Each structure stands twice: as C-alpha cells, then as structure tokens.
Amino acid sequence: MNTPVSETLRTAVSSVLALLAGVLVFFSFPPRTTWFLAPLGVALLVAVITRLGGAQPRLWGGFGYGFLGGVGFFAPLLPWVGMYVGPVPWLALALACAVYMGIFGAGTVLVWRLPLVIAIPAVAAWWTAAEWFRSMFPFGGFPWGRLAFGQPEGPLLPWAAGFGAPGLTFAVALAGVGLAGMAACLRTRAIGGVAVSVLAVVVPFVGAAVLGATAAQEGEPDRTITVAAVQGNVPRLGLDFNAQRRAVLDNHVQRTLEYARAVERGEAPPPDIVVWPENSSDIDPFRDPYATQLITNAARAVGAPILVGAVRNNGDGTFSNTVVVWEPEGGPADKHDKAIIQPFGEYMPMRGVFRLLFPDLVDMAGNFVPGDSDFVVNAAGVRVGVATCYEVAFDRAFTTSVRSGAEFLTVPTNNATFTTVDDTDMTFQQLAMSRVRAVEHGRAVVVAATSGVSAIVTADGQIEQQSGIFTPDVLVSELPLYTDTTLATSLGPWPERVIGTLAIAACAAGIVMHRRREAGSETGVQAARRTPVTLDSSSS
C-alpha cells in the first residue's frame, strides 16, 4: 500500500516527466531536425498518464499531466509571440494551448480502459482530435504547433499527401503511443500486447513508404514557369518595422530593379511572375500615388506582374491585409484579402472586455477585417494559391486554393514582427508548415518574407533555395505547374473529422466499460456479503 509520502513523490516525479515529454516534442520542431523526438515525447507523456500499465489512472490526473506536457511544449515553442509586447500574450497563449493537451490527457485515461488493440489508435486519435479542437476554438483557433508541422525532415512526411496534416499528426502520435504500449506490456509481461504495440510503431512507417512511392509515380507537370521571390529586408525590427515611411517599399523596389538589370545583362532568367512579401508596401498603393508609381515602375522594369503585399485602407476605419497582382500595364488587378486574420494582433476580439484587463496591449492591436477569398489570384495566365503568413497554418487555406485551381502556392509573410537576430524559430516553424503543405497538395511553394527566411520549396517538400535572415535577396526558380490533386486535397477536412469522431466514440466506449466494471465489482462485493460463513466442525 502506498503511503502519502510515496504517492506525493510519485506525483512529483510524474509531473517532471510530463514536462520533459513536452520539451522533447518541442525539440522535434525546426530549426532543429530531430523529428524522432516527437514520437518519443508522445510515448513518455502517454506512459506518465497511463502509469505504464500500473494502477488505474484518474481523469483529473490525466488532464493535469497532459496540461504539464502542453506547458513543456508550448512555452518554449511560442516566446516569439511576446517578443515585442512582453510575456503576458506569450504565456497566456501557451497556457491556453496547454489546456488542449490536458484534454488529450483526460481522453487518454478514458480510452486506455479499452482493449489495447483499440486503445493505442484511439489515444493517437485523441491527440489529433485535441489539435482539431484547438484549430477551431476560440477566436477561430490556433493550429500552430501541430505535431505534423515538426516533421518536414522525417520519414513520415508522405502521410501528408494521403491524409493531410491531420493524417501526419495521427501517424506520428500512433508511433509514439505504440512505444508507450510496448513499455507497458513489457512491464506486465503481456506478450500479445507487445505484438500489438510493435505493429502500431511499424504501421506509420510502412504507410509512409507506400504513400511516398505512390506520390513518386505521379505524372509530369503540365508546364513550367519562372518565378522570382524578392526579400527586400526591413530598416528595423519589431512592430514598428515600417516606421520609416516608404522604407520597406523602397527596399523591395530596389531589389526588383537590381534583378531586372541582371535579366537585361543575361545574368538571370526573365520571370513570368514576381512574388513580394506580406506588407512589402508599407504605404497603401491604392491611395498613395507615389507608391503606385514605384510599384508600376518595378513591374515594367522586370516585365512581369508582381504579387504585392499591402495594407489597404477601406475608408471606414478598417483595413485589409491584401496581396494584389500588379500588372506592368494597368496596375492593380486580381487580389486576395487575407481571410484568416490573427486575433490579438490584426484585430482585437472582445475589445471592450480586454481593454479593462490589458489597455496598453489592446491599443497595439490592429483593426483589420477578413476578406472573402478562395485563396487564389490570377497572374500571367496562372492560378496562384495564396496563404498570407498566419493562413498557412490552417488546412482550409491551401485546400481551398488547390480545389479552386491553384497550380503553385505562395506564402507571402512579414516575420519581421516576430523575429530577431538571436531568435529565428518563428520563421523556421512557418517554413516547416509550407513544406508540409507542399507535400499535402503536390504543389511547389514560394515563401516570400520581408526579412527571411524566404524559400523555394519543391512539391515533395524539399528546399530548393533559401535566403539568409535579414539579408536582401532574390530567389529565382523554374517551377512546375500541376493541375492534378493529391488524395489529401480530395479528402479535405474529412480525415480530421473521421479521426476526431472515432476518438470521441472511443471515449464514450471507455466510459461505458468503466461503469460496467464498477457495477460488476459492486455486484461481486454485495454477493460476497450475502454468502453465509460456515465453520469447520473440527475446529471446535
């Protein structure tokens, strides 16, 4: 029987291990390439929650350990959120995300009561479901830090082509839960359970090999075009990156004019399309004649339409974060108004309520409004998919664009707001998402950043070219254009919905089984109480 002291010590050790599990998952994320730490972190957290097959875990204990695992993961993952506004937004967001890890922990306790062959995939499904919930609520959700986004260097990446980011998350989690199951079954010498657990570890890798081979057999591109991504850099970092009026625009114009001169000299191929970053025009080119002329001159010099990121004043006190196709002749044409805008940054939800709590931070938030977009613009006769910065984290952005005919994808981003010379995790985390999206939809992705990292990503998720941080650069590549779609694009949100539904069903089954066991135990106790006690006559 455990004494209060030993139980307290066990809880303390388990809490430290849960935090360590989250830290392991964090270290699997870029800029590190240690992808294998993710399943190990999942395995350790599940082992802590389930007590490695020992005493029956409790619901609130599962929530608590899951929450601690979330703190260990999200706290070091997201410090860039508060880089220029202080630690309160960073810690608040990290703790809010950790709550969803707590939900995973509670769900794990419930489904672990089922037979192991069901419990292992059910726990992996619960991890995926917790990410699904976090991607939707509150304020439109926050999908940053999904398990899938730490896997661009890992062998499980092809799962994204079959079942999207949710499928890749499930595969990584399944391998991790399988490891935890192996440890539990070895401890209890359950040989059959060991076999089931080994299968759970092996299946994700076999599935990735099959999906990867299938993707490699896809047909040739319909055609190719030359695309240039311009990184102009910014005069200063932080929220006032565009404080020097027109400086960011001037930087991108100058880099584009230099590229145009290189084309004239025959030192660089002429582009069909040029991509500038989000906020590359730090003044509204729809209202400022000088900005209009600068961009038009650049487009004429390079002889191609430019996708320009600009803040557009709507005239009613609101703004739109716009990517506009700027033609050499005719100026602004098609556009994408950012449809998934960032709460507490681009806009302030419940502004009146939060003003009472954090008046200074509320005033820093913008007054942007979401656009109604299919995430596609037409440029040079090409359907170009656009997910502006934050939008790349959401499945629906590029799924919608590819379903609407996008032949290659772009991620214009202004990461100067969240990056310093010493801390560049945010930009590499975003690049990792772009690599997963490339595989998910079978499209090349062009990442154009104001201050880095800009990159050209091939359809198999590999980085063909990459810029440095805070260095002006122009990346030029001949990109293949595809019109075929992957299985993941065709399925859209259904893998996540199915996995989430199965996770909830497994929880319900776990609750039912637990109640039946309790009822059976109670019946056994009552029967024992009703059985008469007889004495052996020889003992008298």
Legacy VTK file of the C-alpha trace (Angstrom):
# vtk DataFile Version 3.0
C-alpha trace
ASCII
DATASET POLYDATA
POINTS 540 float
0.000 0.000 0.000
1.347 3.389 -0.995
1.993 5.830 1.839
1.055 9.531 1.403
4.767 10.344 1.122
5.415 7.803 -1.638
2.300 8.898 -3.551
3.381 12.543 -3.314
6.852 11.643 -4.555
5.386 9.646 -7.414
3.168 12.575 -8.419
6.144 14.963 -8.350
8.291 12.666 -10.479
5.420 12.099 -12.920
4.871 15.857 -13.200
8.531 16.429 -14.072
8.402 13.628 -16.639
5.253 15.129 -18.196
7.019 18.481 -18.575
10.012 16.674 -20.070
7.733 14.919 -22.554
6.511 18.290 -23.821
10.079 19.569 -24.071
11.015 16.539 -26.176
8.198 17.337 -28.605
9.389 20.964 -28.748
12.903 19.872 -29.672
11.490 17.912 -32.617
10.436 21.208 -34.248
12.505 23.381 -36.636
15.035 24.823 -36.831
16.141 21.505 -35.322
15.910 18.357 -37.457
15.428 15.868 -34.613
11.989 14.739 -35.829
12.246 11.443 -33.911
11.903 13.251 -30.575
8.201 13.806 -31.306
7.120 10.145 -31.013
9.445 9.750 -28.037
7.804 12.733 -26.340
4.344 11.345 -27.072
5.415 7.953 -25.698
6.728 9.461 -22.459
3.604 11.560 -21.907
1.285 8.608 -22.528
3.395 6.466 -20.182
3.057 9.081 -17.441
-0.704 9.465 -17.941
-1.368 5.717 -18.009
1.165 4.899 -15.278
2.808 2.356 -17.588
0.068 -0.192 -17.152
0.121 0.027 -13.347
-2.592 1.498 -11.138
-5.695 2.751 -12.935
-5.097 6.394 -13.932
-7.619 9.010 -12.903
-9.365 11.507 -15.167
-8.141 14.680 -13.451
-4.671 13.226 -13.155
-4.657 12.600 -16.893
-5.754 16.173 -17.530
-3.084 17.531 -15.199
-0.235 15.549 -16.714
-1.421 16.392 -20.225
-1.545 20.078 -19.273
2.002 19.942 -17.929
3.131 18.272 -21.134
1.498 21.132 -23.018
3.334 23.693 -20.912
6.630 21.916 -21.600
5.868 22.059 -25.323
4.160 25.382 -25.974
6.057 27.606 -23.538
9.378 27.209 -25.408
7.644 26.997 -28.811
5.887 30.377 -28.705
8.064 33.049 -26.997
8.171 34.996 -30.294
4.504 35.904 -29.687
5.534 38.248 -26.881
8.860 39.346 -28.327
7.860 42.994 -28.685
4.805 43.188 -26.416
6.026 41.432 -23.283
5.498 37.972 -21.773
1.760 38.195 -20.970
0.465 37.304 -24.501
3.095 34.574 -24.885
2.342 32.886 -21.562
-1.422 33.307 -21.932
-1.352 31.656 -25.357
0.982 28.870 -24.201
-1.265 28.062 -21.226
-4.412 28.173 -23.381
-2.844 25.708 -25.829
-1.734 23.524 -22.914
-5.387 23.149 -21.900
-5.970 21.201 -25.108
-3.099 18.913 -24.177
-4.916 18.457 -20.882
-7.990 17.395 -22.856
-5.782 14.870 -24.633
-4.607 13.568 -21.259
-8.161 13.144 -19.983
-9.196 11.419 -23.195
-6.225 9.084 -22.892
-7.377 7.979 -19.438
-10.824 7.143 -20.819
-9.757 5.193 -23.921
-6.911 3.360 -22.153
-9.633 1.308 -20.444
-10.399 -0.369 -23.798
-8.580 -3.427 -25.172
-5.063 -2.439 -26.217
-5.679 -3.077 -29.917
-8.323 -0.319 -29.754
-6.745 1.852 -27.073
-3.478 2.550 -28.925
-5.016 4.007 -32.125
-7.693 5.694 -30.002
-5.067 7.592 -27.993
-3.370 8.677 -31.234
-6.779 9.775 -32.486
-7.260 11.800 -29.304
-4.026 13.688 -29.898
-5.271 14.508 -33.404
-8.705 15.450 -32.078
-7.210 17.791 -29.461
-5.336 19.580 -32.263
-8.583 19.749 -34.238
-10.387 21.416 -31.335
-7.506 23.850 -30.845
-7.601 24.730 -34.551
-11.221 25.859 -34.275
-11.777 27.454 -30.865
-11.608 30.099 -29.507
-11.433 33.108 -31.838
-11.061 30.930 -34.934
-8.496 28.598 -33.370
-4.717 28.430 -33.256
-3.274 25.425 -35.154
0.366 26.474 -34.713
2.421 23.681 -33.159
0.540 20.730 -34.619
2.601 17.563 -34.391
2.681 17.371 -38.206
4.495 20.702 -38.505
7.620 19.307 -36.847
8.044 16.538 -39.437
9.322 18.068 -42.728
12.631 16.200 -42.295
11.050 12.963 -41.074
10.226 9.754 -42.979
6.535 10.028 -42.065
6.062 13.181 -44.175
4.304 11.332 -47.091
1.294 10.847 -44.815
0.511 14.495 -45.561
-0.079 13.651 -49.235
-2.608 10.988 -48.314
-4.462 12.427 -45.350
-3.197 15.960 -44.872
-1.618 17.451 -41.777
-4.124 15.639 -39.504
-3.105 12.297 -41.024
0.563 13.081 -40.472
-0.125 14.055 -36.859
-2.000 10.777 -36.351
0.883 8.747 -37.803
3.458 10.394 -35.525
1.213 10.031 -32.481
0.454 6.387 -33.330
4.159 5.542 -33.396
4.617 7.275 -30.052
1.633 5.581 -28.392
2.873 2.247 -29.741
6.171 2.809 -27.931
4.293 3.550 -24.707
2.216 0.419 -25.189
5.370 -1.661 -25.642
6.773 -0.346 -22.366
3.528 -1.067 -20.507
3.197 -4.584 -21.903
6.825 -5.471 -21.238
6.324 -4.356 -17.648
3.292 -6.633 -17.250
4.761 -9.390 -19.482
1.754 -9.228 -21.827
3.277 -10.748 -24.959
0.169 -10.249 -27.086
0.128 -6.572 -26.146
3.779 -6.231 -27.146
2.921 -7.554 -30.613
0.045 -5.086 -30.983
2.281 -2.227 -29.835
5.083 -3.136 -32.235
2.535 -3.156 -35.047
1.411 0.345 -34.043
5.010 1.571 -34.324
5.667 -0.130 -37.659
2.433 0.738 -39.498
3.103 4.524 -39.749
6.483 3.926 -41.398
5.162 1.273 -43.792
2.250 3.551 -44.674
4.655 6.428 -45.334
6.718 4.228 -47.671
3.608 3.233 -49.632
2.296 6.799 -49.843
5.741 8.081 -50.840
6.060 5.507 -53.627
2.585 6.415 -54.888
3.447 10.119 -54.969
6.683 9.405 -56.853
4.689 7.759 -59.650
2.582 10.845 -60.341
2.700 12.338 -63.825
4.768 15.109 -65.325
3.823 18.762 -64.742
1.542 20.464 -67.240
4.176 23.160 -67.880
6.768 25.283 -66.111
7.139 28.990 -65.403
9.891 31.134 -63.900
9.040 32.697 -60.543
11.122 35.148 -58.509
10.706 35.761 -54.769
12.031 39.122 -53.566
13.231 39.637 -49.989
13.865 43.326 -49.554
14.583 43.344 -45.807
13.313 45.959 -43.336
15.007 49.015 -41.803
14.188 47.930 -38.246
12.643 45.000 -36.408
9.525 44.697 -34.309
6.056 46.185 -34.504
7.435 49.437 -35.951
9.167 47.674 -38.856
7.541 50.175 -41.235
8.032 53.246 -39.036
10.319 54.817 -41.633
7.714 55.724 -44.166
8.206 54.000 -47.545
11.485 52.327 -46.484
10.180 48.757 -46.809
8.615 49.510 -50.195
11.827 51.175 -51.373
13.837 48.110 -50.360
11.653 45.754 -52.384
11.577 48.075 -55.374
15.381 48.350 -55.343
15.882 44.569 -55.127
13.441 44.112 -58.012
15.187 46.756 -60.152
18.554 45.095 -59.475
17.075 41.796 -60.599
15.658 43.467 -63.731
19.139 44.766 -64.599
20.575 41.279 -64.108
17.952 39.967 -66.548
18.950 42.627 -69.081
22.592 41.564 -68.778
21.651 37.946 -69.311
22.772 37.002 -65.800
19.318 35.903 -64.611
16.298 34.374 -66.357
13.334 36.670 -67.014
10.421 35.942 -64.674
6.833 35.156 -65.504
5.705 36.157 -62.003
7.401 38.023 -59.152
6.323 37.495 -55.531
6.822 40.158 -52.865
6.174 39.515 -49.146
3.254 40.473 -46.965
3.418 44.210 -46.094
6.130 44.769 -48.704
4.378 48.037 -49.480
4.296 49.814 -46.126
2.023 52.520 -47.538
-1.304 51.973 -49.286
-0.605 51.822 -53.044
-4.326 52.203 -53.749
-4.290 55.667 -52.152
-0.706 56.917 -52.444
0.242 57.986 -55.998
3.952 57.774 -55.284
3.689 54.156 -54.097
1.564 53.371 -57.141
4.248 54.727 -59.446
7.098 52.934 -57.669
5.406 49.548 -57.951
4.372 50.140 -61.555
7.959 51.086 -62.468
9.254 47.916 -60.850
6.726 45.734 -62.687
7.584 47.361 -66.010
11.312 47.026 -65.403
11.075 43.316 -64.669
8.457 42.745 -67.361
6.123 40.647 -65.222
3.234 41.005 -62.781
4.218 41.378 -59.124
2.242 39.945 -56.233
2.445 42.872 -53.810
1.598 42.605 -50.116
-0.015 45.825 -48.917
-2.138 47.204 -46.098
-5.269 48.603 -47.733
-7.308 51.332 -46.065
-11.001 50.505 -46.554
-12.059 54.061 -45.787
-14.357 53.142 -42.907
-11.751 52.856 -40.169
-10.911 49.265 -41.054
-8.042 47.777 -43.032
-7.415 44.745 -45.237
-4.193 42.754 -45.461
-4.056 42.410 -49.228
-1.954 40.604 -51.803
-2.627 42.290 -55.124
-1.465 41.297 -58.602
0.240 44.405 -60.004
0.446 44.308 -63.788
3.187 46.184 -65.713
0.435 47.848 -67.704
-2.791 48.517 -65.897
-1.594 48.354 -62.305
-3.672 46.523 -59.689
-5.679 43.562 -60.934
-6.735 40.439 -59.034
-6.280 40.377 -55.260
-6.505 38.211 -52.152
-7.673 39.891 -48.964
-6.378 37.867 -46.033
-9.355 35.778 -44.932
-7.958 34.273 -41.713
-6.731 37.186 -39.630
-4.788 36.917 -36.389
-6.686 37.663 -33.162
-4.958 39.971 -30.681
-2.659 41.133 -33.472
-4.507 42.116 -36.625
-7.720 42.558 -34.677
-8.836 42.516 -31.048
-11.742 40.210 -30.189
-13.959 41.411 -27.345
-12.042 44.688 -27.398
-14.080 46.283 -24.630
-13.563 43.372 -22.245
-9.832 43.021 -22.861
-9.342 46.787 -22.624
-10.364 46.568 -18.966
-7.659 43.952 -18.350
-4.807 44.993 -20.663
-5.423 48.536 -22.001
-1.904 49.004 -23.390
-1.877 45.711 -25.290
-5.374 46.266 -26.683
-4.299 49.541 -28.252
-1.448 47.750 -30.066
-3.884 45.505 -31.952
-4.990 46.481 -35.433
-8.459 46.921 -36.879
-8.254 44.543 -39.807
-11.252 42.757 -41.279
-11.212 39.348 -43.000
-11.683 39.097 -46.733
-13.935 36.734 -48.654
-11.456 34.818 -50.771
-10.885 31.473 -52.462
-7.146 31.915 -51.741
-6.328 32.199 -55.466
-5.203 35.058 -57.692
-4.711 35.072 -61.453
-1.329 36.262 -62.702
0.274 35.775 -66.127
-2.412 33.251 -67.027
-1.599 31.131 -63.945
-3.816 30.313 -60.984
-1.651 31.108 -57.952
-2.588 29.904 -54.474
-2.023 32.494 -51.717
-1.919 31.910 -47.961
-0.716 35.090 -46.285
1.544 34.395 -43.296
-0.730 33.105 -40.488
-3.106 31.481 -43.008
-0.613 28.739 -43.917
-1.232 27.110 -40.523
-4.887 26.466 -41.408
-5.785 23.444 -43.535
-8.615 25.166 -45.353
-6.428 27.875 -46.914
-4.446 25.832 -49.426
-7.096 23.111 -49.674
-9.499 25.770 -50.928
-6.916 27.283 -53.273
-5.914 23.982 -54.903
-9.535 22.938 -55.244
-10.066 26.321 -56.941
-7.364 25.516 -59.495
-4.116 26.795 -57.941
-1.127 25.471 -59.925
1.544 26.543 -57.437
1.367 28.074 -53.967
2.778 31.187 -52.306
3.232 32.220 -48.684
3.907 35.984 -48.510
4.908 36.726 -44.914
6.139 39.571 -42.766
8.046 37.818 -40.000
9.976 40.954 -39.015
7.232 41.447 -36.428
8.220 38.227 -34.614
11.903 37.649 -35.358
15.181 38.969 -34.023
18.763 38.240 -34.958
19.023 35.944 -31.929
15.612 34.265 -32.156
14.516 32.923 -35.525
12.364 29.954 -34.522
9.152 31.534 -35.788
10.311 31.887 -39.388
11.634 28.309 -39.489
8.428 26.986 -37.932
6.476 28.745 -40.665
8.777 27.400 -43.359
8.190 23.891 -41.990
4.436 24.379 -42.406
4.997 25.436 -46.018
6.990 22.261 -46.642
4.210 20.105 -45.210
1.662 21.966 -47.367
3.766 21.339 -50.472
3.597 17.586 -49.902
-0.030 17.725 -48.814
-1.147 19.240 -52.112
1.600 18.199 -54.515
2.483 21.800 -55.376
5.653 23.866 -55.322
5.545 26.597 -52.667
7.198 30.024 -52.843
7.797 31.630 -49.452
8.497 35.357 -49.739
9.469 37.000 -46.440
10.336 40.609 -45.695
13.398 39.723 -43.623
13.822 35.947 -44.069
13.624 33.080 -44.394
12.383 33.156 -47.992
12.468 29.844 -49.833
11.545 27.834 -52.895
10.024 24.510 -51.830
9.500 21.657 -54.287
6.325 19.575 -54.400
7.996 16.824 -52.356
8.746 19.233 -49.511
12.444 19.756 -50.217
14.026 23.224 -50.018
15.443 24.071 -53.424
16.634 27.568 -52.463
16.668 29.516 -49.226
17.640 33.050 -48.259
19.501 34.170 -45.175
18.000 36.093 -42.281
17.897 39.899 -42.599
19.658 39.762 -45.971
18.230 41.276 -49.181
17.902 38.545 -51.779
16.063 37.375 -54.883
15.323 33.685 -55.365
14.581 32.611 -58.938
13.356 29.183 -59.973
11.622 27.370 -62.809
8.543 25.932 -61.139
6.414 23.025 -62.362
2.684 23.683 -62.591
0.245 20.919 -61.694
-3.491 20.576 -62.027
-3.821 17.052 -60.612
-4.738 16.805 -56.942
-3.495 14.574 -54.151
-5.708 12.307 -52.090
-5.329 14.758 -49.208
-6.688 17.631 -51.328
-9.611 15.499 -52.464
-10.465 14.396 -48.936
-10.100 17.885 -47.488
-11.264 18.058 -43.852
-12.701 14.539 -43.743
-9.671 12.715 -42.248
-9.694 15.078 -39.288
-13.448 14.780 -38.876
-13.356 10.979 -39.020
-10.400 10.703 -36.623
-11.996 13.156 -34.215
-15.334 11.358 -34.306
-13.679 7.995 -33.670
-11.744 9.485 -30.757
-14.957 10.750 -29.162
-16.652 7.380 -29.774
-13.710 5.584 -28.136
-14.048 7.862 -25.109
-17.722 7.022 -24.833
-16.880 3.319 -25.053
-14.260 3.740 -22.342
-16.799 5.393 -20.043
-19.323 2.603 -20.633
-16.739 -0.100 -19.998
-15.587 1.613 -16.809
-19.135 1.830 -15.468
-19.777 -1.819 -16.272
-16.639 -2.840 -14.419
-17.654 -0.736 -11.437
-21.128 -2.256 -11.499
-19.632 -5.747 -11.719
-17.301 -5.054 -8.825
-20.153 -3.710 -6.729
-22.279 -6.786 -7.523
-19.392 -9.062 -6.528
-18.964 -7.250 -3.225
-22.677 -7.487 -2.456
-22.736 -11.209 -3.303
-19.788 -11.811 -1.007
-21.616 -10.053 1.800
-24.697 -12.281 1.309
-22.713 -15.567 1.348
-23.037 -17.269 4.757
-19.857 -18.051 6.640
-19.552 -21.689 7.790
-17.146 -23.014 10.376
-15.293 -26.294 10.098
-16.591 -28.590 12.872
-13.145 -29.930 13.508
-12.018 -26.582 14.674
-14.392 -26.509 17.613
LINES 1 541
540 0 1 2 3 4 5 6 7 8 9 10 11 12 13 14 15 16 17 18 19 20 21 22 23 24 25 26 27 28 29 30 31 32 33 34 35 36 37 38 39 40 41 42 43 44 45 46 47 48 49 50 51 52 53 54 55 56 57 58 59 60 61 62 63 64 65 66 67 68 69 70 71 72 73 74 75 76 77 78 79 80 81 82 83 84 85 86 87 88 89 90 91 92 93 94 95 96 97 98 99 100 101 102 103 104 105 106 107 108 109 110 111 112 113 114 115 116 117 118 119 120 121 122 123 124 125 126 127 128 129 130 131 132 133 134 135 136 137 138 139 140 141 142 143 144 145 146 147 148 149 150 151 152 153 154 155 156 157 158 159 160 161 162 163 164 165 166 167 168 169 170 171 172 173 174 175 176 177 178 179 180 181 182 183 184 185 186 187 188 189 190 191 192 193 194 195 196 197 198 199 200 201 202 203 204 205 206 207 208 209 210 211 212 213 214 215 216 217 218 219 220 221 222 223 224 225 226 227 228 229 230 231 232 233 234 235 236 237 238 239 240 241 242 243 244 245 246 247 248 249 250 251 252 253 254 255 256 257 258 259 260 261 262 263 264 265 266 267 268 269 270 271 272 273 274 275 276 277 278 279 280 281 282 283 284 285 286 287 288 289 290 291 292 293 294 295 296 297 298 299 300 301 302 303 304 305 306 307 308 309 310 311 312 313 314 315 316 317 318 319 320 321 322 323 324 325 326 327 328 329 330 331 332 333 334 335 336 337 338 339 340 341 342 343 344 345 346 347 348 349 350 351 352 353 354 355 356 357 358 359 360 361 362 363 364 365 366 367 368 369 370 371 372 373 374 375 376 377 378 379 380 381 382 383 384 385 386 387 388 389 390 391 392 393 394 395 396 397 398 399 400 401 402 403 404 405 406 407 408 409 410 411 412 413 414 415 416 417 418 419 420 421 422 423 424 425 426 427 428 429 430 431 432 433 434 435 436 437 438 439 440 441 442 443 444 445 446 447 448 449 450 451 452 453 454 455 456 457 458 459 460 461 462 463 464 465 466 467 468 469 470 471 472 473 474 475 476 477 478 479 480 481 482 483 484 485 486 487 488 489 490 491 492 493 494 495 496 497 498 499 500 501 502 503 504 505 506 507 508 509 510 511 512 513 514 515 516 517 518 519 520 521 522 523 524 525 526 527 528 529 530 531 532 533 534 535 536 537 538 539
